[in-house]
């Protein structure tokens, strides 16, 4: 698969992911009593929030990778991605509180979302910088 088709695929996947997050945050949840209340000592709803927002930076980088070919561009893009993810998290919590009568916003959910976004962003920054260095080395070897 060529690079252009990969980018289209990752961009479609990113849009589908954001759509799924919005649906999960705004659709009414019926009976959730069948699920365990805690996972590894953490409330299940916080674990779910962490898992929902963790992929955001990774999918954003995959969808828009051509814009991160230097360390400064990676850091700038990571900052923008983190801010957009945080705004999405804040918007979903605000929307649950203000726009629905069947869901309520929870500051602890926002904390779980933020922890997921920050940890995933750090991982993506490290991954992208390592990728840049490996690409640079292989280009240097090819030209020698």
Backbone as CSV, one residue per row, in Angstrom:
resi,resn,N_x,N_y,N_z,CA_x,CA_y,CA_z,C_x,C_y,C_z
1,UNK,0.863,-1.182,0.000,0.000,0.000,0.000,0.898,1.230,0.000
2,UNK,0.612,2.154,-0.903,1.459,3.348,-0.956,1.121,4.314,0.182
3,UNK,1.991,5.264,0.366,1.898,6.199,1.501,0.600,7.022,1.477
4,UNK,0.192,7.437,0.290,-1.034,8.247,0.177,-2.255,7.462,0.640
5,UNK,-2.356,6.201,0.230,-3.482,5.360,0.642,-3.445,5.095,2.145
6,UNK,-2.248,4.942,2.706,-2.123,4.755,4.158,-2.653,5.976,4.895
7,UNK,-2.268,7.165,4.437,-2.729,8.394,5.098,-4.246,8.516,5.029
8,UNK,-4.822,8.203,3.891,-6.289,8.259,3.760,-6.923,7.271,4.740
9,UNK,-6.389,6.055,4.778,-6.910,5.045,5.694,-6.814,5.504,7.146
10,UNK,-5.665,6.046,7.543,-5.495,6.499,8.924,-6.384,7.702,9.239
11,UNK,-6.607,8.561,8.275,-7.493,9.708,8.507,-8.941,9.268,8.662
12,UNK,-9.361,8.308,7.854,-10.717,7.762,8.001,-10.842,7.074,9.361
13,UNK,-9.828,6.298,9.735,-9.833,5.622,11.030,-9.910,6.632,12.176
14,UNK,-9.186,7.744,12.055,-9.205,8.795,13.079,-10.606,9.393,13.209
15,UNK,-11.245,9.682,12.093,-12.607,10.242,12.124,-13.577,9.235,12.740
16,UNK,-13.454,7.964,12.363,-14.318,6.933,12.945,-14.083,6.801,14.450
17,UNK,-12.829,6.887,14.872,-12.500,6.813,16.299,-13.148,7.974,17.069
18,UNK,-12.985,9.200,16.571,-13.572,10.363,17.259,-15.091,10.224,17.309
19,UNK,-15.683,9.746,16.227,-17.129,9.520,16.206,-17.535,8.501,17.269
20,UNK,-16.760,7.426,17.387,-17.060,6.403,18.392,-16.944,6.967,19.807
21,UNK,-15.932,7.778,20.057,-15.779,8.398,21.382,-16.987,9.276,21.693
22,UNK,-17.407,10.074,20.726,-18.568,10.939,20.954,-19.830,10.128,21.212
23,UNK,-20.008,9.057,20.458,-21.180,8.205,20.685,-21.129,7.574,22.072
24,UNK,-19.971,7.066,22.464,-19.850,6.457,23.791,-20.093,7.468,24.913
25,UNK,-19.709,8.699,24.671,-19.882,9.723,25.704,-21.309,10.261,25.785
26,UNK,-22.065,10.189,24.675,-23.375,10.826,24.677,-24.561,9.886,24.575
27,UNK,-24.354,8.666,24.161,-25.490,7.742,24.116,-25.876,7.333,25.529
28,UNK,-27.153,7.122,25.768,-27.554,6.673,27.107,-27.022,5.262,27.371
29,UNK,-26.539,5.065,28.564,-26.072,3.745,28.985,-27.159,3.132,29.853
30,UNK,-27.686,2.014,29.407,-28.758,1.366,30.150,-28.186,0.696,31.395
31,UNK,-28.351,-0.563,31.505,-27.950,-1.284,32.706,-26.460,-1.627,32.661
32,UNK,-25.663,-0.909,33.451,-24.227,-1.191,33.518,-23.886,-1.955,34.798
33,UNK,-24.904,-2.406,35.510,-24.668,-3.100,36.780,-24.032,-4.471,36.576
34,UNK,-24.089,-5.009,35.341,-23.505,-6.322,35.108,-21.979,-6.265,35.012
35,UNK,-21.417,-5.069,34.875,-19.974,-4.919,34.784,-19.372,-4.811,36.184
36,UNK,-18.105,-5.233,36.342,-17.465,-5.065,37.649,-17.325,-3.576,37.974
37,UNK,-17.351,-3.256,39.225,-17.252,-1.845,39.630,-15.819,-1.349,39.622
38,UNK,-14.862,-2.283,39.811,-13.454,-1.901,39.868,-12.614,-2.837,39.008
39,UNK,-11.544,-2.293,38.423,-10.554,-3.078,37.693,-9.190,-2.666,38.232
40,UNK,-8.466,-3.628,38.793,-7.155,-3.359,39.394,-7.218,-2.238,40.433
41,UNK,-8.334,-2.160,41.133,-8.503,-1.156,42.179,-9.000,0.197,41.691
42,UNK,-9.178,0.351,40.381,-9.660,1.616,39.817,-11.129,1.476,39.440
43,UNK,-11.922,2.527,39.630,-13.329,2.466,39.200,-13.407,2.187,37.702
44,UNK,-14.284,1.292,37.318,-14.379,0.852,35.924,-14.651,2.009,34.967
45,UNK,-15.455,2.986,35.387,-15.747,4.081,34.459,-14.519,4.938,34.185
46,UNK,-13.604,5.027,35.147,-12.364,5.787,34.921,-11.430,5.007,33.992
47,UNK,-11.411,3.685,34.139,-10.614,2.836,33.250,-11.138,2.955,31.820
48,UNK,-12.448,2.961,31.674,-13.052,3.095,30.346,-12.681,4.450,29.741
49,UNK,-12.751,5.507,30.527,-12.381,6.836,30.022,-10.916,6.863,29.602
50,UNK,-10.045,6.278,30.401,-8.627,6.216,30.057,-8.451,5.487,28.719
51,UNK,-9.101,4.338,28.580,-8.983,3.538,27.353,-9.575,4.244,26.136
52,UNK,-10.621,5.032,26.342,-11.234,5.748,25.220,-10.321,6.842,24.680
53,UNK,-9.614,7.545,25.555,-8.831,8.696,25.117,-7.359,8.377,24.846
54,UNK,-6.876,7.222,25.276,-5.478,6.856,25.051,-5.111,6.806,23.568
55,UNK,-5.958,6.287,22.673,-5.573,6.203,21.252,-5.533,7.537,20.511
56,UNK,-6.118,8.582,21.071,-6.253,9.845,20.341,-4.927,10.360,19.786
57,UNK,-3.871,10.544,20.597,-2.609,11.049,20.035,-1.984,10.103,19.012
58,UNK,-2.042,8.818,19.262,-1.461,7.856,18.326,-2.165,7.929,16.966
59,UNK,-3.473,7.918,16.967,-4.213,7.980,15.706,-4.027,9.330,15.012
60,UNK,-3.920,10.401,15.774,-3.671,11.716,15.175,-2.306,11.739,14.490
61,UNK,-1.289,11.175,15.147,0.041,11.146,14.532,0.050,10.268,13.286
62,UNK,-0.623,9.138,13.319,-0.677,8.282,12.138,-1.397,8.980,10.987
63,UNK,-2.439,9.728,11.313,-3.226,10.410,10.287,-2.498,11.611,9.694
64,UNK,-1.616,12.234,10.475,-0.977,13.472,10.024,0.545,13.408,10.141
65,UNK,1.119,12.221,10.018,2.549,11.999,10.169,3.441,12.854,9.265
66,UNK,3.062,13.163,8.033,3.964,13.949,7.182,4.314,15.325,7.751
67,UNK,3.556,15.786,8.713,3.821,17.110,9.284,4.836,17.065,10.435
68,UNK,5.386,15.907,10.729,6.308,15.777,11.863,7.623,15.160,11.409
69,UNK,8.400,15.930,10.635,9.661,15.399,10.139,10.882,15.921,10.879
70,UNK,10.693,16.802,11.858,11.784,17.283,12.709,11.314,17.236,14.164
71,UNK,12.272,17.291,15.080,11.905,17.270,16.504,11.027,18.469,16.870
72,UNK,11.372,19.697,16.453,10.471,20.818,16.780,9.058,20.640,16.216
73,UNK,8.950,20.102,14.994,7.602,19.912,14.436,6.855,18.815,15.190
74,UNK,7.573,17.799,15.642,6.943,16.750,16.450,6.418,17.323,17.755
75,UNK,7.236,18.132,18.424,6.816,18.722,19.698,5.642,19.683,19.512
76,UNK,5.680,20.464,18.440,4.573,21.392,18.170,3.293,20.616,17.867
77,UNK,3.409,19.602,17.023,2.230,18.811,16.679,1.698,18.076,17.896
78,UNK,2.600,17.573,18.735,2.177,16.887,19.965,1.422,17.846,20.880
79,UNK,1.916,19.073,20.998,1.228,20.066,21.815,-0.160,20.387,21.294
80,UNK,-0.264,20.546,19.978,-1.572,20.822,19.363,-2.505,19.629,19.553
81,UNK,-1.974,18.428,19.313,-2.789,17.217,19.465,-3.274,17.069,20.902
82,UNK,-2.398,17.308,21.854,-2.772,17.218,23.262,-3.860,18.234,23.598
83,UNK,-3.701,19.464,23.125,-4.707,20.492,23.410,-6.059,20.145,22.778
84,UNK,-6.055,19.641,21.543,-7.307,19.263,20.889,-7.951,18.097,21.644
85,UNK,-7.139,17.123,22.057,-7.663,15.999,22.831,-8.259,16.455,24.154
86,UNK,-7.567,17.382,24.825,-8.086,17.900,26.094,-9.389,18.677,25.880
87,UNK,-9.456,19.428,24.789,-10.707,20.147,24.478,-11.842,19.170,24.175
88,UNK,-11.532,18.080,23.483,-12.540,17.054,23.228,-13.018,16.447,24.549
89,UNK,-12.087,16.128,25.432,-12.452,15.556,26.733,-13.296,16.542,27.549
90,UNK,-12.858,17.777,27.597,-13.604,18.808,28.326,-14.983,19.015,27.702
91,UNK,-15.033,19.032,26.371,-16.313,19.219,25.679,-17.292,18.081,25.932
92,UNK,-16.777,16.853,26.005,-17.689,15.736,26.268,-18.233,15.798,27.690
93,UNK,-17.391,16.147,28.639,-17.873,16.248,30.027,-18.856,17.402,30.179
94,UNK,-18.535,18.532,29.559,-19.447,19.678,29.615,-20.766,19.327,28.933
95,UNK,-20.655,18.690,27.760,-21.859,18.322,27.015,-22.736,17.344,27.768
96,UNK,-22.115,16.402,28.454,-22.908,15.451,29.248,-23.676,16.184,30.339
97,UNK,-23.030,17.145,30.939,-23.651,17.881,32.042,-24.734,18.841,31.551
98,UNK,-24.446,19.550,30.467,-25.322,20.633,30.041,-26.365,20.238,28.988
99,UNK,-26.063,19.221,28.190,-26.921,18.921,27.044,-27.756,17.661,27.204
100,UNK,-27.486,16.873,28.228,-28.261,15.645,28.418,-28.872,15.639,29.813
101,UNK,-29.954,14.896,29.931,-30.544,14.718,31.259,-30.327,13.288,31.746
102,UNK,-29.609,12.485,30.968,-29.359,11.088,31.329,-27.883,10.802,31.598
103,UNK,-27.010,11.781,31.408,-25.593,11.632,31.714,-25.178,12.836,32.547
104,UNK,-24.138,12.670,33.333,-23.640,13.816,34.097,-22.133,13.923,33.912
105,UNK,-21.652,15.146,33.866,-20.223,15.387,33.765,-19.548,15.065,35.085
106,UNK,-18.334,14.539,35.011,-17.607,14.152,36.210,-16.157,14.623,36.078
107,UNK,-15.702,15.500,36.975,-14.314,15.962,36.908,-13.298,14.810,36.971
108,UNK,-13.633,13.731,37.660,-12.721,12.582,37.727,-12.589,11.903,36.360
109,UNK,-13.654,11.927,35.555,-13.568,11.410,34.185,-12.598,12.257,33.366
110,UNK,-12.654,13.566,33.559,-11.743,14.466,32.852,-10.295,14.198,33.256
111,UNK,-10.066,13.876,34.519,-8.715,13.526,34.977,-8.238,12.246,34.280
112,UNK,-9.106,11.242,34.205,-8.741,9.983,33.532,-8.458,10.238,32.047
113,UNK,-9.301,11.045,31.409,-9.081,11.391,30.004,-7.737,12.094,29.830
114,UNK,-7.452,13.045,30.704,-6.219,13.824,30.610,-4.984,12.956,30.834
115,UNK,-5.046,12.064,31.811,-3.918,11.152,32.045,-3.657,10.277,30.819
116,UNK,-4.712,9.804,30.197,-4.569,8.992,28.986,-3.930,9.802,27.865
117,UNK,-4.413,11.015,27.663,-3.890,11.855,26.589,-2.424,12.212,26.811
118,UNK,-2.072,12.571,28.042,-0.681,12.945,28.335,0.246,11.742,28.177
119,UNK,-0.128,10.604,28.737,0.748,9.433,28.655,0.907,8.965,27.210
120,UNK,-0.161,8.953,26.454,-0.081,8.551,25.053,0.732,9.561,24.234
121,UNK,0.589,10.834,24.528,1.364,11.860,23.821,2.850,11.681,24.065
122,UNK,3.243,11.405,25.292,4.662,11.173,25.598,5.184,9.972,24.817
123,UNK,4.420,8.905,24.779,4.826,7.706,24.038,4.987,8.031,22.553
124,UNK,4.059,8.774,22.005,4.106,9.110,20.581,5.289,10.033,20.271
125,UNK,5.587,10.972,21.153,6.739,11.853,20.950,8.023,11.016,20.890
126,UNK,8.198,10.132,21.846,9.396,9.285,21.871,9.468,8.438,20.608
127,UNK,8.357,7.813,20.247,8.295,6.969,19.053,8.651,7.774,17.796
128,UNK,8.081,8.976,17.634,8.307,9.769,16.439,9.747,10.263,16.357
129,UNK,10.327,10.676,17.465,11.725,11.133,17.455,12.652,9.970,17.133
130,UNK,12.398,8.794,17.701,13.212,7.620,17.367,13.085,7.274,15.885
131,UNK,11.867,7.351,15.352,11.642,7.085,13.922,12.432,8.067,13.061
132,UNK,12.452,9.346,13.444,13.193,10.355,12.689,14.691,10.043,12.701
133,UNK,15.205,9.657,13.859,16.635,9.344,13.964,16.997,8.115,13.145
134,UNK,16.165,7.088,13.181,16.428,5.886,12.382,16.367,6.192,10.893
135,UNK,15.415,7.018,10.485,15.301,7.402,9.078,16.530,8.187,8.642
136,UNK,16.974,9.102,9.489,18.149,9.913,9.181,19.390,9.028,9.037
137,UNK,19.555,8.065,9.952,20.711,7.152,9.886,20.689,6.312,8.617
138,UNK,19.509,5.813,8.264,19.443,4.972,7.059,19.715,5.809,5.803
139,UNK,19.315,7.060,5.797,19.619,7.940,4.661,21.115,8.243,4.589
140,UNK,21.752,8.448,5.749,23.180,8.710,5.783,23.964,7.495,5.293
141,UNK,23.548,6.295,5.702,24.215,5.069,5.255,24.039,4.854,3.757
142,UNK,22.847,5.162,3.252,22.573,4.987,1.822,23.389,5.950,0.964
143,UNK,23.656,7.144,1.489,24.406,8.128,0.713,25.919,7.922,0.815
144,UNK,26.397,7.097,1.769,27.842,6.875,1.896,28.345,5.811,0.979
